């Protein structure tokens, strides 16, 4: 069963953790003011990122970060880009730096959870996702990724079901694939219960 896909908040890539709090991103209240020149450079880097030119986007965000070391946003985006290129150690470092600069960065925690999951560090992934949800209980992507973790890697069907259902409830339109996962979990849970009863 194909259940390894991880949803990314592509529609809200925006200026991650920096300029678009209305898109469900982290509040910009504690971030320093930036110039129009920096905003324009950031937008160009995002356009490059969204065009799939990952190496070029990494170069652009690194340049922005070097010139603006107190900004968390470039590090969050670098973490995403490194993850997409399977550079997990670099992704982890960038996301941890983003969190260091902005401790309430739910997006960085969510992506850090993905990095940990891919590294096989499932307990760390669980903590990262839970922290993202603690920062925003309505953060649907963290619920989805936590559901996948519980379903595929920690074999906790009840918790997986709960987070899949929360993801669906928080989504504008229910995901048909996640609906199938929910049905599958209920069927597996019923079969498991019957097996235990038969053993008894």
Number of C-alpha atoms within 10 A of each C-alpha: 4 6 11 10 8 13 11 15 14 8 7 14 18 20 20 25 29 24 18 16 16 9 15 16 21 24 17 17 9 12 16 12 11 12 9 9 9 14 15 11 16 24 14 15 26 22 15 17 22 14 10 13 14 19 13 13 23 22 13 20 24 18 15 20 18 11 11 14 13 15 23 28 28 31 28 30 30 27 28 30 24 22 20 13 11 13 14 21 14 16 25 24 17 24 30 20 19 27 21 13 18 21 15 20 25 27 30 32 27 27 28 30 30 28 27 20 20 14 13 12 13 19 14 17 25 23 17 24 29 20 19 27 21 13 17 17 14 17 22 22 25 31 26 24 28 28 29 26 24 21 21 13 13 15 12 15 18 15 17 25 24 16 23 26 20 19 24 19 13 16 14 8 8 13 13 10 10 19 14 11 22 20 12 13 18 15 12 13 16 11 12 12 12 12 11 9 9 8 7 6
